[in-house]
Amino acid sequence: MTIATLRVPLDDRTALALQTTSPEKQALLHQMIGYLVQQFVDSTPESLLALMDEMGGEAKANGLTPEILESILRDE
């Protein structure tokens, strides 16, 4: 499988968080983004929103809070 590079506009804060996080976290984020893009392409807007709700619910059930996510993105 070949790898393509896409340019995605991000706000400055998000871009900085991504650029300064560890390579391991960047790789995980790239996988997550790839998965979301595939789901988006293969789905309707309603099913994508349902998927995002499901992912959010699972993250919350596993203890992920907005503060923890922000900390992960800041690589603390």
PyMOL Python script that loads the backbone (N, CA, C, O; Angstrom):
from pymol import cmd

cmd.read_pdbstr("""\
ATOM      1  N   MET A   1       0.853  -1.173   0.000  1.00  0.00           N
ATOM      2  CA  MET A   1       0.000   0.000   0.000  1.00  0.00           C
ATOM      3  C   MET A   1       0.897   1.233   0.000  1.00  0.00           C
ATOM      4  O   MET A   1       1.883   1.303   0.734  1.00  0.00           O
ATOM      5  N   THR A   2       0.543   2.183  -0.822  1.00  0.00           N
ATOM      6  CA  THR A   2       1.293   3.436  -0.852  1.00  0.00           C
ATOM      7  C   THR A   2       0.669   4.429   0.127  1.00  0.00           C
ATOM      8  O   THR A   2      -0.497   4.311   0.503  1.00  0.00           O
ATOM      9  N   ILE A   3       1.460   5.387   0.517  1.00  0.00           N
ATOM     10  CA  ILE A   3       1.012   6.412   1.455  1.00  0.00           C
ATOM     11  C   ILE A   3       0.935   7.737   0.704  1.00  0.00           C
ATOM     12  O   ILE A   3       1.884   8.135   0.028  1.00  0.00           O
ATOM     13  N   ALA A   4      -0.199   8.412   0.829  1.00  0.00           N
ATOM     14  CA  ALA A   4      -0.379   9.735   0.230  1.00  0.00           C
ATOM     15  C   ALA A   4      -0.367  10.767   1.349  1.00  0.00           C
ATOM     16  O   ALA A   4      -0.786  10.493   2.474  1.00  0.00           O
ATOM     17  N   THR A   5       0.113  11.937   1.025  1.00  0.00           N
ATOM     18  CA  THR A   5       0.127  13.039   1.989  1.00  0.00           C
ATOM     19  C   THR A   5      -0.940  14.042   1.588  1.00  0.00           C
ATOM     20  O   THR A   5      -1.001  14.488   0.442  1.00  0.00           O
ATOM     21  N   LEU A   6      -1.777  14.384   2.550  1.00  0.00           N
ATOM     22  CA  LEU A   6      -2.831  15.360   2.320  1.00  0.00           C
ATOM     23  C   LEU A   6      -2.561  16.594   3.148  1.00  0.00           C
ATOM     24  O   LEU A   6      -1.976  16.506   4.228  1.00  0.00           O
ATOM     25  N   ARG A   7      -2.977  17.734   2.659  1.00  0.00           N
ATOM     26  CA  ARG A   7      -2.850  18.990   3.410  1.00  0.00           C
ATOM     27  C   ARG A   7      -4.225  19.317   3.972  1.00  0.00           C
ATOM     28  O   ARG A   7      -5.201  19.422   3.230  1.00  0.00           O
ATOM     29  N   VAL A   8      -4.294  19.474   5.276  1.00  0.00           N
ATOM     30  CA  VAL A   8      -5.551  19.770   5.947  1.00  0.00           C
ATOM     31  C   VAL A   8      -5.381  21.066   6.729  1.00  0.00           C
ATOM     32  O   VAL A   8      -4.493  21.161   7.575  1.00  0.00           O
ATOM     33  N   PRO A   9      -6.219  22.069   6.459  1.00  0.00           N
ATOM     34  CA  PRO A   9      -6.089  23.311   7.216  1.00  0.00           C
ATOM     35  C   PRO A   9      -6.509  23.112   8.668  1.00  0.00           C
ATOM     36  O   PRO A   9      -7.553  22.520   8.943  1.00  0.00           O
ATOM     37  N   LEU A  10      -5.699  23.606   9.588  1.00  0.00           N
ATOM     38  CA  LEU A  10      -5.972  23.529  11.023  1.00  0.00           C
ATOM     39  C   LEU A  10      -5.738  24.899  11.638  1.00  0.00           C
ATOM     40  O   LEU A  10      -4.963  25.704  11.121  1.00  0.00           O
ATOM     41  N   ASP A  11      -6.420  25.151  12.750  1.00  0.00           N
ATOM     42  CA  ASP A  11      -6.131  26.401  13.443  1.00  0.00           C
ATOM     43  C   ASP A  11      -4.727  26.317  14.038  1.00  0.00           C
ATOM     44  O   ASP A  11      -4.188  25.223  14.201  1.00  0.00           O
ATOM     45  N   ASP A  12      -4.143  27.448  14.357  1.00  0.00           N
ATOM     46  CA  ASP A  12      -2.751  27.504  14.822  1.00  0.00           C
ATOM     47  C   ASP A  12      -2.514  26.647  16.058  1.00  0.00           C
ATOM     48  O   ASP A  12      -1.503  25.950  16.142  1.00  0.00           O
ATOM     49  N   ARG A  13      -3.422  26.691  17.007  1.00  0.00           N
ATOM     50  CA  ARG A  13      -3.249  25.935  18.257  1.00  0.00           C
ATOM     51  C   ARG A  13      -3.219  24.430  17.995  1.00  0.00           C
ATOM     52  O   ARG A  13      -2.384  23.710  18.542  1.00  0.00           O
ATOM     53  N   THR A  14      -4.145  23.962  17.147  1.00  0.00           N
ATOM     54  CA  THR A  14      -4.201  22.536  16.833  1.00  0.00           C
ATOM     55  C   THR A  14      -2.969  22.110  16.053  1.00  0.00           C
ATOM     56  O   THR A  14      -2.399  21.053  16.322  1.00  0.00           O
ATOM     57  N   ALA A  15      -2.554  22.921  15.091  1.00  0.00           N
ATOM     58  CA  ALA A  15      -1.368  22.596  14.300  1.00  0.00           C
ATOM     59  C   ALA A  15      -0.134  22.500  15.188  1.00  0.00           C
ATOM     60  O   ALA A  15       0.670  21.580  15.038  1.00  0.00           O
ATOM     61  N   LEU A  16       0.019  23.444  16.111  1.00  0.00           N
ATOM     62  CA  LEU A  16       1.167  23.424  17.012  1.00  0.00           C
ATOM     63  C   LEU A  16       1.131  22.182  17.906  1.00  0.00           C
ATOM     64  O   LEU A  16       2.159  21.547  18.139  1.00  0.00           O
ATOM     65  N   ALA A  17      -0.047  21.848  18.397  1.00  0.00           N
ATOM     66  CA  ALA A  17      -0.173  20.653  19.248  1.00  0.00           C
ATOM     67  C   ALA A  17       0.243  19.408  18.477  1.00  0.00           C
ATOM     68  O   ALA A  17       0.954  18.556  19.011  1.00  0.00           O
ATOM     69  N   LEU A  18      -0.189  19.298  17.243  1.00  0.00           N
ATOM     70  CA  LEU A  18       0.164  18.134  16.427  1.00  0.00           C
ATOM     71  C   LEU A  18       1.658  18.099  16.132  1.00  0.00           C
ATOM     72  O   LEU A  18       2.278  17.038  16.203  1.00  0.00           O
ATOM     73  N   GLN A  19       2.236  19.239  15.804  1.00  0.00           N
ATOM     74  CA  GLN A  19       3.652  19.295  15.443  1.00  0.00           C
ATOM     75  C   GLN A  19       4.578  19.015  16.619  1.00  0.00           C
ATOM     76  O   GLN A  19       5.695  18.533  16.429  1.00  0.00           O
ATOM     77  N   THR A  20       4.127  19.310  17.818  1.00  0.00           N
ATOM     78  CA  THR A  20       5.012  19.175  18.978  1.00  0.00           C
ATOM     79  C   THR A  20       4.750  17.922  19.810  1.00  0.00           C
ATOM     80  O   THR A  20       5.406  17.709  20.830  1.00  0.00           O
ATOM     81  N   THR A  21       3.806  17.099  19.387  1.00  0.00           N
ATOM     82  CA  THR A  21       3.556  15.868  20.133  1.00  0.00           C
ATOM     83  C   THR A  21       4.540  14.789  19.686  1.00  0.00           C
ATOM     84  O   THR A  21       5.203  14.939  18.659  1.00  0.00           O
ATOM     85  N   SER A  22       4.635  13.731  20.435  1.00  0.00           N
ATOM     86  CA  SER A  22       5.613  12.671  20.151  1.00  0.00           C
ATOM     87  C   SER A  22       5.307  11.971  18.824  1.00  0.00           C
ATOM     88  O   SER A  22       4.157  11.953  18.383  1.00  0.00           O
ATOM     89  N   PRO A  23       6.320  11.402  18.196  1.00  0.00           N
ATOM     90  CA  PRO A  23       6.099  10.667  16.943  1.00  0.00           C
ATOM     91  C   PRO A  23       5.099   9.519  17.108  1.00  0.00           C
ATOM     92  O   PRO A  23       4.335   9.222  16.190  1.00  0.00           O
ATOM     93  N   GLU A  24       5.105   8.884  18.266  1.00  0.00           N
ATOM     94  CA  GLU A  24       4.174   7.780  18.510  1.00  0.00           C
ATOM     95  C   GLU A  24       2.731   8.289  18.506  1.00  0.00           C
ATOM     96  O   GLU A  24       1.846   7.669  17.915  1.00  0.00           O
ATOM     97  N   LYS A  25       2.507   9.421  19.169  1.00  0.00           N
ATOM     98  CA  LYS A  25       1.156   9.988  19.201  1.00  0.00           C
ATOM     99  C   LYS A  25       0.759  10.516  17.828  1.00  0.00           C
ATOM    100  O   LYS A  25      -0.406  10.423  17.443  1.00  0.00           O
ATOM    101  N   GLN A  26       1.704  11.062  17.095  1.00  0.00           N
ATOM    102  CA  GLN A  26       1.405  11.514  15.738  1.00  0.00           C
ATOM    103  C   GLN A  26       0.980  10.332  14.870  1.00  0.00           C
ATOM    104  O   GLN A  26       0.022  10.435  14.105  1.00  0.00           O
ATOM    105  N   ALA A  27       1.686   9.218  14.987  1.00  0.00           N
ATOM    106  CA  ALA A  27       1.352   8.032  14.197  1.00  0.00           C
ATOM    107  C   ALA A  27      -0.047   7.527  14.550  1.00  0.00           C
ATOM    108  O   ALA A  27      -0.816   7.152  13.664  1.00  0.00           O
ATOM    109  N   LEU A  28      -0.374   7.516  15.832  1.00  0.00           N
ATOM    110  CA  LEU A  28      -1.698   7.084  16.261  1.00  0.00           C
ATOM    111  C   LEU A  28      -2.766   8.028  15.710  1.00  0.00           C
ATOM    112  O   LEU A  28      -3.806   7.579  15.231  1.00  0.00           O
ATOM    113  N   LEU A  29      -2.512   9.310  15.778  1.00  0.00           N
ATOM    114  CA  LEU A  29      -3.460  10.279  15.259  1.00  0.00           C
ATOM    115  C   LEU A  29      -3.643  10.115  13.752  1.00  0.00           C
ATOM    116  O   LEU A  29      -4.764  10.223  13.256  1.00  0.00           O
ATOM    117  N   HIS A  30      -2.583   9.860  13.032  1.00  0.00           N
ATOM    118  CA  HIS A  30      -2.679   9.642  11.587  1.00  0.00           C
ATOM    119  C   HIS A  30      -3.547   8.432  11.291  1.00  0.00           C
ATOM    120  O   HIS A  30      -4.344   8.451  10.353  1.00  0.00           O
ATOM    121  N   GLN A  31      -3.396   7.377  12.085  1.00  0.00           N
ATOM    122  CA  GLN A  31      -4.243   6.192  11.906  1.00  0.00           C
ATOM    123  C   GLN A  31      -5.705   6.521  12.169  1.00  0.00           C
ATOM    124  O   GLN A  31      -6.584   6.097  11.419  1.00  0.00           O
ATOM    125  N   MET A  32      -5.964   7.270  13.221  1.00  0.00           N
ATOM    126  CA  MET A  32      -7.332   7.641  13.562  1.00  0.00           C
ATOM    127  C   MET A  32      -7.950   8.502  12.459  1.00  0.00           C
ATOM    128  O   MET A  32      -9.106   8.301  12.086  1.00  0.00           O
ATOM    129  N   ILE A  33      -7.188   9.452  11.945  1.00  0.00           N
ATOM    130  CA  ILE A  33      -7.687  10.314  10.876  1.00  0.00           C
ATOM    131  C   ILE A  33      -7.980   9.485   9.634  1.00  0.00           C
ATOM    132  O   ILE A  33      -9.014   9.669   8.991  1.00  0.00           O
ATOM    133  N   GLY A  34      -7.080   8.578   9.297  1.00  0.00           N
ATOM    134  CA  GLY A  34      -7.304   7.703   8.139  1.00  0.00           C
ATOM    135  C   GLY A  34      -8.575   6.889   8.293  1.00  0.00           C
ATOM    136  O   GLY A  34      -9.345   6.738   7.344  1.00  0.00           O
ATOM    137  N   TYR A  35      -8.793   6.364   9.494  1.00  0.00           N
ATOM    138  CA  TYR A  35      -9.999   5.586   9.763  1.00  0.00           C
ATOM    139  C   TYR A  35     -11.242   6.459   9.602  1.00  0.00           C
ATOM    140  O   TYR A  35     -12.218   6.045   8.976  1.00  0.00           O
ATOM    141  N   LEU A  36     -11.206   7.660  10.166  1.00  0.00           N
ATOM    142  CA  LEU A  36     -12.354   8.556  10.061  1.00  0.00           C
ATOM    143  C   LEU A  36     -12.641   8.940   8.606  1.00  0.00           C
ATOM    144  O   LEU A  36     -13.802   9.015   8.204  1.00  0.00           O
ATOM    145  N   VAL A  37     -11.605   9.181   7.828  1.00  0.00           N
ATOM    146  CA  VAL A  37     -11.795   9.530   6.418  1.00  0.00           C
ATOM    147  C   VAL A  37     -12.465   8.370   5.690  1.00  0.00           C
ATOM    148  O   VAL A  37     -13.410   8.579   4.929  1.00  0.00           O
ATOM    149  N   GLN A  38     -11.980   7.145   5.918  1.00  0.00           N
ATOM    150  CA  GLN A  38     -12.592   5.980   5.271  1.00  0.00           C
ATOM    151  C   GLN A  38     -14.053   5.841   5.661  1.00  0.00           C
ATOM    152  O   GLN A  38     -14.907   5.590   4.811  1.00  0.00           O
ATOM    153  N   GLN A  39     -14.339   6.004   6.949  1.00  0.00           N
ATOM    154  CA  GLN A  39     -15.716   5.904   7.413  1.00  0.00           C
ATOM    155  C   GLN A  39     -16.575   6.996   6.778  1.00  0.00           C
ATOM    156  O   GLN A  39     -17.723   6.752   6.410  1.00  0.00           O
ATOM    157  N   PHE A  40     -16.026   8.178   6.655  1.00  0.00           N
ATOM    158  CA  PHE A  40     -16.747   9.297   6.065  1.00  0.00           C
ATOM    159  C   PHE A  40     -17.084   9.017   4.603  1.00  0.00           C
ATOM    160  O   PHE A  40     -18.213   9.235   4.165  1.00  0.00           O
ATOM    161  N   VAL A  41     -16.108   8.537   3.860  1.00  0.00           N
ATOM    162  CA  VAL A  41     -16.307   8.266   2.440  1.00  0.00           C
ATOM    163  C   VAL A  41     -17.352   7.167   2.236  1.00  0.00           C
ATOM    164  O   VAL A  41     -18.151   7.223   1.301  1.00  0.00           O
ATOM    165  N   ASP A  42     -17.337   6.187   3.104  1.00  0.00           N
ATOM    166  CA  ASP A  42     -18.222   5.036   2.964  1.00  0.00           C
ATOM    167  C   ASP A  42     -19.578   5.208   3.643  1.00  0.00           C
ATOM    168  O   ASP A  42     -20.365   4.263   3.687  1.00  0.00           O
ATOM    169  N   SER A  43     -19.861   6.386   4.168  1.00  0.00           N
ATOM    170  CA  SER A  43     -21.072   6.526   4.962  1.00  0.00           C
ATOM    171  C   SER A  43     -21.897   7.740   4.558  1.00  0.00           C
ATOM    172  O   SER A  43     -21.498   8.563   3.734  1.00  0.00           O
ATOM    173  N   THR A  44     -23.054   7.806   5.176  1.00  0.00           N
ATOM    174  CA  THR A  44     -23.903   8.981   5.044  1.00  0.00           C
ATOM    175  C   THR A  44     -23.566   9.929   6.185  1.00  0.00           C
ATOM    176  O   THR A  44     -22.952   9.507   7.165  1.00  0.00           O
ATOM    177  N   PRO A  45     -23.949  11.193   6.087  1.00  0.00           N
ATOM    178  CA  PRO A  45     -23.684  12.111   7.209  1.00  0.00           C
ATOM    179  C   PRO A  45     -24.268  11.612   8.531  1.00  0.00           C
ATOM    180  O   PRO A  45     -23.658  11.779   9.587  1.00  0.00           O
ATOM    181  N   GLU A  46     -25.440  11.005   8.469  1.00  0.00           N
ATOM    182  CA  GLU A  46     -26.062  10.515   9.693  1.00  0.00           C
ATOM    183  C   GLU A  46     -25.248   9.377  10.318  1.00  0.00           C
ATOM    184  O   GLU A  46     -25.085   9.330  11.537  1.00  0.00           O
ATOM    185  N   SER A  47     -24.741   8.465   9.490  1.00  0.00           N
ATOM    186  CA  SER A  47     -23.973   7.359  10.052  1.00  0.00           C
ATOM    187  C   SER A  47     -22.618   7.834  10.564  1.00  0.00           C
ATOM    188  O   SER A  47     -22.091   7.270  11.523  1.00  0.00           O
ATOM    189  N   LEU A  48     -22.042   8.871   9.934  1.00  0.00           N
ATOM    190  CA  LEU A  48     -20.784   9.424  10.428  1.00  0.00           C
ATOM    191  C   LEU A  48     -20.988  10.062  11.800  1.00  0.00           C
ATOM    192  O   LEU A  48     -20.175   9.872  12.705  1.00  0.00           O
ATOM    193  N   LEU A  49     -22.068  10.814  11.948  1.00  0.00           N
ATOM    194  CA  LEU A  49     -22.362  11.407  13.258  1.00  0.00           C
ATOM    195  C   LEU A  49     -22.596  10.328  14.301  1.00  0.00           C
ATOM    196  O   LEU A  49     -22.176  10.473  15.449  1.00  0.00           O
ATOM    197  N   ALA A  50     -23.261   9.250  13.913  1.00  0.00           N
ATOM    198  CA  ALA A  50     -23.483   8.136  14.842  1.00  0.00           C
ATOM    199  C   ALA A  50     -22.144   7.509  15.235  1.00  0.00           C
ATOM    200  O   ALA A  50     -21.939   7.172  16.401  1.00  0.00           O
ATOM    201  N   LEU A  51     -21.236   7.350  14.278  1.00  0.00           N
ATOM    202  CA  LEU A  51     -19.912   6.799  14.561  1.00  0.00           C
ATOM    203  C   LEU A  51     -19.147   7.703  15.521  1.00  0.00           C
ATOM    204  O   LEU A  51     -18.517   7.229  16.466  1.00  0.00           O
ATOM    205  N   MET A  52     -19.209   9.010  15.270  1.00  0.00           N
ATOM    206  CA  MET A  52     -18.509   9.949  16.149  1.00  0.00           C
ATOM    207  C   MET A  52     -19.104   9.905  17.559  1.00  0.00           C
ATOM    208  O   MET A  52     -18.370   9.965  18.545  1.00  0.00           O
ATOM    209  N   ASP A  53     -20.422   9.802  17.652  1.00  0.00           N
ATOM    210  CA  ASP A  53     -21.059   9.686  18.967  1.00  0.00           C
ATOM    211  C   ASP A  53     -20.620   8.401  19.666  1.00  0.00           C
ATOM    212  O   ASP A  53     -20.355   8.395  20.868  1.00  0.00           O
ATOM    213  N   GLU A  54     -20.548   7.319  18.902  1.00  0.00           N
ATOM    214  CA  GLU A  54     -20.116   6.037  19.463  1.00  0.00           C
ATOM    215  C   GLU A  54     -18.671   6.119  19.962  1.00  0.00           C
ATOM    216  O   GLU A  54     -18.357   5.632  21.048  1.00  0.00           O
ATOM    217  N   MET A  55     -17.801   6.734  19.170  1.00  0.00           N
ATOM    218  CA  MET A  55     -16.399   6.875  19.575  1.00  0.00           C
ATOM    219  C   MET A  55     -16.288   7.748  20.819  1.00  0.00           C
ATOM    220  O   MET A  55     -15.519   7.446  21.731  1.00  0.00           O
ATOM    221  N   GLY A  56     -17.063   8.836  20.851  1.00  0.00           N
ATOM    222  CA  GLY A  56     -17.050   9.707  22.025  1.00  0.00           C
ATOM    223  C   GLY A  56     -17.545   8.996  23.264  1.00  0.00           C
ATOM    224  O   GLY A  56     -16.982   9.165  24.345  1.00  0.00           O
ATOM    225  N   GLY A  57     -18.605   8.194  23.117  1.00  0.00           N
ATOM    226  CA  GLY A  57     -19.131   7.438  24.241  1.00  0.00           C
ATOM    227  C   GLY A  57     -18.140   6.410  24.747  1.00  0.00           C
ATOM    228  O   GLY A  57     -17.987   6.228  25.955  1.00  0.00           O
ATOM    229  N   GLU A  58     -17.471   5.741  23.829  1.00  0.00           N
ATOM    230  CA  GLU A  58     -16.462   4.754  24.222  1.00  0.00           C
ATOM    231  C   GLU A  58     -15.284   5.426  24.923  1.00  0.00           C
ATOM    232  O   GLU A  58     -14.783   4.922  25.927  1.00  0.00           O
ATOM    233  N   ALA A  59     -14.848   6.561  24.391  1.00  0.00           N
ATOM    234  CA  ALA A  59     -13.741   7.289  25.014  1.00  0.00           C
ATOM    235  C   ALA A  59     -14.128   7.728  26.425  1.00  0.00           C
ATOM    236  O   ALA A  59     -13.337   7.605  27.360  1.00  0.00           O
ATOM    237  N   LYS A  60     -15.341   8.238  26.569  1.00  0.00           N
ATOM    238  CA  LYS A  60     -15.820   8.674  27.891  1.00  0.00           C
ATOM    239  C   LYS A  60     -15.912   7.492  28.849  1.00  0.00           C
ATOM    240  O   LYS A  60     -15.515   7.598  30.009  1.00  0.00           O
ATOM    241  N   ALA A  61     -16.433   6.365  28.366  1.00  0.00           N
ATOM    242  CA  ALA A  61     -16.546   5.165  29.206  1.00  0.00           C
ATOM    243  C   ALA A  61     -15.181   4.670  29.654  1.00  0.00           C
ATOM    244  O   ALA A  61     -15.050   4.067  30.719  1.00  0.00           O
ATOM    245  N   ASN A  62     -14.163   4.926  28.836  1.00  0.00           N
ATOM    246  CA  ASN A  62     -12.797   4.516  29.175  1.00  0.00           C
ATOM    247  C   ASN A  62     -12.049   5.580  29.962  1.00  0.00           C
ATOM    248  O   ASN A  62     -10.850   5.452  30.209  1.00  0.00           O
ATOM    249  N   GLY A  63     -12.765   6.638  30.357  1.00  0.00           N
ATOM    250  CA  GLY A  63     -12.163   7.642  31.234  1.00  0.00           C
ATOM    251  C   GLY A  63     -11.531   8.825  30.546  1.00  0.00           C
ATOM    252  O   GLY A  63     -10.892   9.644  31.207  1.00  0.00           O
ATOM    253  N   LEU A  64     -11.690   8.947  29.219  1.00  0.00           N
ATOM    254  CA  LEU A  64     -11.098  10.078  28.524  1.00  0.00           C
ATOM    255  C   LEU A  64     -11.962  11.320  28.757  1.00  0.00           C
ATOM    256  O   LEU A  64     -13.160  11.319  28.475  1.00  0.00           O
ATOM    257  N   THR A  65     -11.350  12.350  29.263  1.00  0.00           N
ATOM    258  CA  THR A  65     -12.041  13.624  29.489  1.00  0.00           C
ATOM    259  C   THR A  65     -11.443  14.663  28.543  1.00  0.00           C
ATOM    260  O   THR A  65     -10.358  14.451  28.001  1.00  0.00           O
ATOM    261  N   PRO A  66     -12.137  15.785  28.340  1.00  0.00           N
ATOM    262  CA  PRO A  66     -11.551  16.831  27.499  1.00  0.00           C
ATOM    263  C   PRO A  66     -10.187  17.288  28.015  1.00  0.00           C
ATOM    264  O   PRO A  66      -9.300  17.614  27.227  1.00  0.00           O
ATOM    265  N   GLU A  67     -10.024  17.312  29.332  1.00  0.00           N
ATOM    266  CA  GLU A  67      -8.745  17.733  29.914  1.00  0.00           C
ATOM    267  C   GLU A  67      -7.634  16.728  29.591  1.00  0.00           C
ATOM    268  O   GLU A  67      -6.512  17.119  29.271  1.00  0.00           O
ATOM    269  N   ILE A  68      -7.949  15.448  29.676  1.00  0.00           N
ATOM    270  CA  ILE A  68      -6.954  14.410  29.360  1.00  0.00           C
ATOM    271  C   ILE A  68      -6.588  14.484  27.888  1.00  0.00           C
ATOM    272  O   ILE A  68      -5.412  14.394  27.536  1.00  0.00           O
ATOM    273  N   LEU A  69      -7.587  14.646  27.022  1.00  0.00           N
ATOM    274  CA  LEU A  69      -7.313  14.744  25.598  1.00  0.00           C
ATOM    275  C   LEU A  69      -6.422  15.941  25.297  1.00  0.00           C
ATOM    276  O   LEU A  69      -5.477  15.830  24.516  1.00  0.00           O
ATOM    277  N   GLU A  70      -6.711  17.072  25.902  1.00  0.00           N
ATOM    278  CA  GLU A  70      -5.885  18.255  25.698  1.00  0.00           C
ATOM    279  C   GLU A  70      -4.460  18.007  26.180  1.00  0.00           C
ATOM    280  O   GLU A  70      -3.497  18.436  25.543  1.00  0.00           O
ATOM    281  N   SER A  71      -4.331  17.313  27.305  1.00  0.00           N
ATOM    282  CA  SER A  71      -3.007  16.986  27.836  1.00  0.00           C
ATOM    283  C   SER A  71      -2.251  16.069  26.870  1.00  0.00           C
ATOM    284  O   SER A  71      -1.052  16.245  26.650  1.00  0.00           O
ATOM    285  N   ILE A  72      -2.941  15.111  26.308  1.00  0.00           N
ATOM    286  CA  ILE A  72      -2.316  14.208  25.327  1.00  0.00           C
ATOM    287  C   ILE A  72      -1.845  14.998  24.120  1.00  0.00           C
ATOM    288  O   ILE A  72      -0.732  14.795  23.634  1.00  0.00           O
ATOM    289  N   LEU A  73      -2.683  15.892  23.638  1.00  0.00           N
ATOM    290  CA  LEU A  73      -2.305  16.691  22.467  1.00  0.00           C
ATOM    291  C   LEU A  73      -1.138  17.621  22.773  1.00  0.00           C
ATOM    292  O   LEU A  73      -0.344  17.935  21.887  1.00  0.00           O
ATOM    293  N   ARG A  74      -1.031  18.067  24.039  1.00  0.00           N
ATOM    294  CA  ARG A  74       0.106  18.908  24.427  1.00  0.00           C
ATOM    295  C   ARG A  74       1.319  18.057  24.770  1.00  0.00           C
ATOM    296  O   ARG A  74       2.397  18.588  25.037  1.00  0.00           O
ATOM    297  N   ASP A  75       1.148  16.726  24.763  1.00  0.00           N
ATOM    298  CA  ASP A  75       2.222  15.771  25.047  1.00  0.00           C
ATOM    299  C   ASP A  75       2.775  15.928  26.437  1.00  0.00           C
ATOM    300  O   ASP A  75       3.990  15.970  26.630  1.00  0.00           O
ATOM    301  N   GLU A  76       1.870  16.018  27.430  1.00  0.00           N
ATOM    302  CA  GLU A  76       2.298  16.146  28.827  1.00  0.00           C
ATOM    303  C   GLU A  76       2.372  14.786  29.480  1.00  0.00           C
ATOM    304  O   GLU A  76       2.714  14.686  30.659  1.00  0.00           O
TER     305      GLU A  76
END
""", "prot")
cmd.dss("prot")
cmd.show_as("cartoon", "prot")
cmd.util.cbc("prot")
cmd.orient("prot")
